[in-house]
Amino acid sequence: MATKTDLKRREPIEQIILRTDQVFLCLLLSRRHNHVRIIDFRTGNFPIKKDFIASIAQREGIHKAFTLVERDEVSGWQRLGFLKEGTIPGYYKRSDAFVMGKVFNDPTVPLNRALDDKLVAVAKKLAKEMAVATAQCHMRALHQEEALSRAQRVNGRRTLTSFDPFGRHGLRLWLAVAPTRGAQENVISTEFQDCFGNARLELLFAPRTAEEQAAAILGLRTMMNELQNRGIVAAFATSRADDEGLTALFLAAGFRKTGKLVGHLRDGEGYIDEILWTRKLATPGEERPDRPEKGAPPNGADRPEKF
């Protein structure tokens, strides 16, 4: 018979919480990628945080920890051995988020900036060749259940995500895109936070053809337009740092590279880096909440949204 702990550990993301009079930490542990996101609800008291994070990393065999903080907290996390890996402009609506990361198994992994610059330069040329303006594609909103089911049936494609949650209480939107009706549909999802005005975007699989690329780009733009209508000001995404095609796709969709997340994804027996992509959708105070949510179901699970 499975214990409660066993059942809990089968979840894609496990929460580990430390709450005392001095600190309040929530660790979101991804066993799929063997990393943990740290959500810090109380500033300061870094020695206590250091000991707790180190104990969890050792107990669970964690490869990497990362956290998103405001500018005034960066130096405190640097004292704990975390490195600044990127920024998300407007993540907190009126201020930026700094992504701080620490790799436990190999803390001296170098950032190969020359290789990064070369890949982006090649991808920029590819992005210019991606014809989108006159492209046609088929789009439709999805229920969460159908979207998650499609993530299990990709007809031999390499999936880029399993749509695991990034935060604790995010809302979701789902959009299927394809070059034509009847073609294999890709899935674009966003997890957004109304309170901070930010959204994470994910793509189920990498497009193979120019037509699939154009459909994915149009789908990303459609999703971002919907987010802007809901008052979201900042969008971000990640992609494998070794994939020229995905790099070109995000550039063509209007994203900027604002960071590199070292050893962020588990890939077989090793780990690979991810590029951090960001796009500012609006300036705070200039959002377009012309379609306010009314009675939205939790996590967008009960009905598909209209685009």
C-alpha positions as CSV (number, residue, x, y, z in Angstrom):
1,M,0.0,0.0,0.0
2,A,1.3,3.4,-0.9
3,T,1.9,5.9,1.9
4,K,0.9,9.5,1.8
5,T,4.5,10.5,1.2
6,D,4.8,8.1,-1.7
7,L,1.6,9.5,-3.3
8,K,2.9,13.1,-2.8
9,R,6.2,12.3,-4.4
10,R,4.5,11.1,-7.6
11,E,3.3,14.7,-8.2
12,P,5.4,16.5,-10.9
13,I,6.1,19.4,-8.4
14,E,6.5,18.8,-4.7
15,Q,6.1,21.6,-2.2
16,I,8.5,21.8,0.8
17,I,7.7,24.7,3.2
18,L,9.7,26.2,6.0
19,R,7.7,28.7,8.1
20,T,9.0,30.2,11.3
21,D,8.9,33.6,13.0
22,Q,12.0,34.5,11.0
23,V,11.7,33.0,7.6
24,F,9.0,31.8,5.2
25,L,10.3,29.7,2.3
26,C,8.4,27.6,-0.2
27,L,10.5,25.2,-2.3
28,L,9.0,23.8,-5.5
29,L,10.8,20.6,-6.2
30,S,10.8,19.3,-9.8
31,R,11.8,15.7,-9.8
32,R,11.6,15.6,-13.5
33,H,14.5,18.0,-13.9
34,N,16.0,17.6,-10.4
35,H,15.9,21.3,-9.6
36,V,14.1,23.4,-7.0
37,R,12.6,26.9,-7.3
38,I,12.8,28.9,-4.1
39,I,9.9,31.3,-3.3
40,D,11.0,33.6,-0.5
41,F,8.1,35.4,1.3
42,R,10.3,37.2,3.9
43,T,13.5,39.1,3.2
44,G,16.7,38.8,5.2
45,N,17.8,36.0,7.7
46,F,20.0,34.4,5.0
47,P,22.0,32.1,7.3
48,I,18.8,30.3,8.3
49,K,17.8,30.0,4.6
50,K,21.2,28.8,3.6
51,D,21.1,25.9,6.1
52,F,17.6,24.9,5.2
53,I,18.3,24.9,1.4
54,A,21.6,23.0,1.9
55,S,19.8,20.4,4.0
56,I,17.1,19.9,1.4
57,A,19.6,19.8,-1.5
58,Q,21.6,17.1,0.3
59,R,18.6,15.1,1.3
60,E,17.0,15.1,-2.1
61,G,20.1,15.0,-4.2
62,I,19.1,18.3,-5.9
63,H,21.2,19.4,-8.9
64,K,20.2,23.0,-8.9
65,A,18.3,25.7,-7.0
66,F,17.0,29.0,-8.4
67,T,14.9,31.9,-7.2
68,L,13.4,35.1,-8.6
69,V,14.1,38.2,-6.5
70,E,13.9,42.0,-6.7
71,R,17.1,44.0,-7.1
72,D,17.6,44.7,-3.4
73,E,17.7,41.0,-2.6
74,V,20.4,40.1,-5.2
75,S,23.4,40.7,-2.9
76,G,22.0,38.6,-0.1
77,W,21.5,35.6,-2.4
78,Q,25.0,36.1,-3.9
79,R,26.4,35.7,-0.4
80,L,24.8,32.2,-0.4
81,G,26.6,31.3,-3.6
82,F,23.9,32.0,-6.1
83,L,24.8,33.6,-9.4
84,K,22.8,36.1,-11.4
85,E,21.6,34.2,-14.5
86,G,19.1,36.6,-16.0
87,T,16.4,39.2,-15.7
88,I,12.7,39.3,-16.4
89,P,11.7,43.0,-17.0
90,G,8.4,43.9,-15.4
91,Y,7.9,40.5,-13.7
92,Y,6.6,42.2,-10.6
93,K,4.6,44.6,-12.8
94,R,6.5,47.8,-11.7
95,S,9.9,46.2,-11.0
96,D,12.1,43.5,-12.6
97,A,12.9,40.0,-11.4
98,F,16.5,38.8,-11.2
99,V,17.0,35.0,-11.7
100,M,19.5,33.7,-9.2
101,G,20.8,30.2,-9.6
102,K,23.1,27.8,-7.9
103,V,24.4,24.4,-9.2
104,F,25.2,22.1,-6.4
105,N,26.9,19.2,-8.2
106,D,29.3,21.4,-10.2
107,P,29.2,25.0,-9.0
108,T,32.1,26.1,-11.3
109,V,30.2,25.5,-14.6
110,P,31.4,28.3,-16.9
111,L,29.1,30.4,-19.1
112,N,30.3,30.0,-22.7
113,R,29.3,33.5,-23.9
114,A,31.1,33.3,-27.2
115,L,29.2,30.1,-28.1
116,D,25.9,31.8,-27.0
117,D,26.6,34.9,-29.2
118,K,27.4,32.7,-32.2
119,L,24.1,30.7,-31.8
120,V,22.1,33.9,-31.5
121,A,23.8,35.4,-34.5
122,V,22.9,32.4,-36.6
123,A,19.4,32.3,-35.2
124,K,18.8,36.0,-36.1
125,K,19.4,35.1,-39.8
126,L,17.0,32.2,-39.5
127,A,14.4,34.4,-37.8
128,K,14.4,36.8,-40.8
129,E,13.6,33.9,-43.1
130,M,10.6,32.8,-41.1
131,A,7.7,34.0,-43.2
132,V,4.8,34.9,-40.9
133,A,3.1,38.1,-42.2
134,T,1.1,36.3,-44.9
135,A,0.9,32.9,-43.2
136,Q,-2.3,31.2,-42.5
137,C,-2.9,28.7,-39.7
138,H,-5.6,27.0,-37.7
139,M,-6.1,27.8,-34.0
140,R,-8.5,26.8,-31.4
141,A,-8.8,27.1,-27.6
142,L,-8.3,23.9,-25.6
143,H,-9.6,22.5,-22.3
144,Q,-6.8,21.7,-19.9
145,E,-7.6,18.0,-19.9
146,E,-7.3,17.8,-23.7
147,A,-4.0,19.8,-23.7
148,L,-2.4,17.5,-21.1
149,S,-3.6,14.5,-23.0
150,R,-2.0,15.8,-26.2
151,A,1.3,16.2,-24.3
152,Q,1.3,12.4,-23.9
153,R,0.6,11.8,-27.7
154,V,3.0,13.7,-29.9
155,N,3.6,11.1,-32.7
156,G,7.3,10.7,-32.2
157,R,8.0,14.4,-31.6
158,R,10.4,15.4,-28.8
159,T,8.4,17.2,-26.2
160,L,9.8,20.5,-24.9
161,T,7.6,20.5,-21.7
162,S,5.2,18.5,-19.6
163,F,3.4,21.7,-18.6
164,D,4.5,21.4,-14.9
165,P,3.5,24.4,-12.9
166,F,6.1,27.2,-12.5
167,G,4.4,28.8,-9.5
168,R,1.9,28.0,-6.8
169,H,-1.4,29.5,-7.9
170,G,-1.1,30.4,-11.5
171,L,-4.0,30.4,-14.0
172,R,-3.7,28.7,-17.3
173,L,-4.7,29.3,-20.9
174,W,-4.3,26.7,-23.7
175,L,-4.2,27.2,-27.5
176,A,-3.8,24.6,-30.2
177,V,-2.1,25.7,-33.5
178,A,-1.5,24.0,-36.8
179,P,-0.6,25.1,-40.3
180,T,-3.9,23.8,-41.6
181,R,-7.1,22.1,-40.3
182,G,-6.3,18.4,-39.9
183,A,-2.6,18.8,-39.5
184,Q,-0.8,17.8,-36.2
185,E,-1.6,20.5,-33.6
186,N,1.1,22.0,-31.4
187,V,0.0,23.3,-28.0
188,I,0.9,26.7,-26.6
189,S,0.2,27.3,-22.9
190,T,0.6,30.2,-20.6
191,E,0.7,30.3,-16.8
192,F,0.0,33.8,-15.6
193,Q,-0.3,35.7,-12.3
194,D,-2.9,38.5,-12.2
195,C,-1.4,40.0,-9.0
196,F,2.0,40.6,-10.5
197,G,1.1,40.9,-14.2
198,N,3.5,38.3,-15.6
199,A,3.1,35.2,-17.7
200,R,5.2,32.2,-18.7
201,L,4.7,30.7,-22.2
202,E,5.4,27.1,-23.2
203,L,5.4,25.3,-26.5
204,L,4.7,21.5,-26.6
205,F,7.1,20.5,-29.3
206,A,9.6,22.1,-31.7
207,P,8.2,22.9,-35.2
208,R,9.8,20.9,-38.1
209,T,8.7,22.8,-41.2
210,A,8.4,26.5,-42.2
211,E,4.7,26.2,-42.0
212,E,4.8,24.8,-38.5
213,Q,7.2,27.5,-37.5
214,A,4.9,30.2,-38.8
215,A,1.9,28.7,-37.0
216,A,3.8,28.6,-33.7
217,I,4.9,32.2,-34.1
218,L,1.3,33.4,-34.9
219,G,0.1,31.3,-31.9
220,L,2.6,32.9,-29.5
221,R,1.6,36.4,-30.8
222,T,-2.1,35.5,-30.4
223,M,-1.5,34.3,-26.8
224,M,0.5,37.4,-25.9
225,N,-2.2,39.7,-27.3
226,E,-4.8,37.9,-25.1
227,L,-2.5,38.3,-22.1
228,Q,-2.1,42.0,-22.8
229,N,-5.9,42.3,-23.0
230,R,-6.0,40.7,-19.5
231,G,-3.6,43.3,-18.1
232,I,-0.5,41.2,-18.2
233,V,2.6,43.4,-18.7
234,A,5.5,40.9,-19.0
235,A,5.9,37.6,-20.8
236,F,8.8,35.1,-20.5
237,A,9.8,31.7,-21.8
238,T,12.8,29.4,-21.9
239,S,14.3,27.1,-24.6
240,R,17.2,24.7,-25.0
241,A,20.4,26.7,-25.4
242,D,21.6,24.2,-28.1
243,D,18.6,24.6,-30.5
244,E,19.1,27.1,-33.3
245,G,15.5,26.6,-34.6
246,L,13.8,27.4,-31.2
247,T,16.2,30.4,-30.7
248,A,15.1,31.7,-34.1
249,L,11.5,31.1,-33.4
250,F,11.4,33.2,-30.2
251,L,13.4,36.0,-31.9
252,A,10.9,36.0,-34.7
253,A,8.0,36.2,-32.1
254,G,9.5,39.3,-30.7
255,F,11.3,38.0,-27.6
256,R,14.7,39.2,-26.3
257,K,17.4,37.0,-24.8
258,T,17.9,38.3,-21.2
259,G,19.6,35.4,-19.6
260,K,21.0,31.8,-19.6
261,L,19.9,29.3,-17.0
262,V,22.8,26.9,-16.4
263,G,22.2,23.2,-16.1
264,H,18.4,23.9,-15.8
265,L,17.0,20.9,-17.7
266,R,17.7,17.2,-17.2
267,D,18.5,15.6,-20.5
268,G,19.1,11.8,-20.2
269,E,22.0,11.4,-17.8
270,G,23.1,15.0,-18.0
271,Y,21.9,18.5,-17.8
272,I,21.6,21.3,-20.4
273,D,21.3,25.0,-20.3
274,E,18.3,27.1,-21.2
275,I,18.0,30.5,-22.8
276,L,15.7,32.9,-20.9
277,W,13.4,34.9,-23.3
278,T,11.4,37.9,-22.2
279,R,9.0,40.3,-23.9
280,K,7.4,43.4,-22.4
281,L,3.7,43.5,-23.3
282,A,2.8,46.9,-21.8
283,T,3.9,49.6,-19.4
284,P,2.2,49.4,-16.0
285,G,-0.8,51.7,-16.1
286,E,-1.2,51.3,-19.8
287,E,-2.5,47.7,-19.8
288,R,-5.6,46.9,-21.8
289,P,-8.0,45.1,-19.5
290,D,-10.8,45.4,-22.0
291,R,-11.9,41.8,-21.4
292,P,-12.0,41.4,-17.6
293,E,-12.3,37.8,-16.3
294,K,-15.7,37.0,-14.9
295,G,-16.1,33.9,-12.9
296,A,-13.0,32.2,-14.3
297,P,-12.6,28.6,-13.1
298,P,-9.5,27.7,-11.1
299,N,-6.5,27.0,-13.3
300,G,-8.6,27.3,-16.4
301,A,-9.5,23.7,-16.1
302,D,-13.3,23.7,-16.6
303,R,-13.7,25.4,-19.9
304,P,-11.5,26.6,-22.8
305,E,-11.1,30.4,-23.1
306,K,-12.0,32.2,-26.3
307,F,-9.3,34.0,-28.3
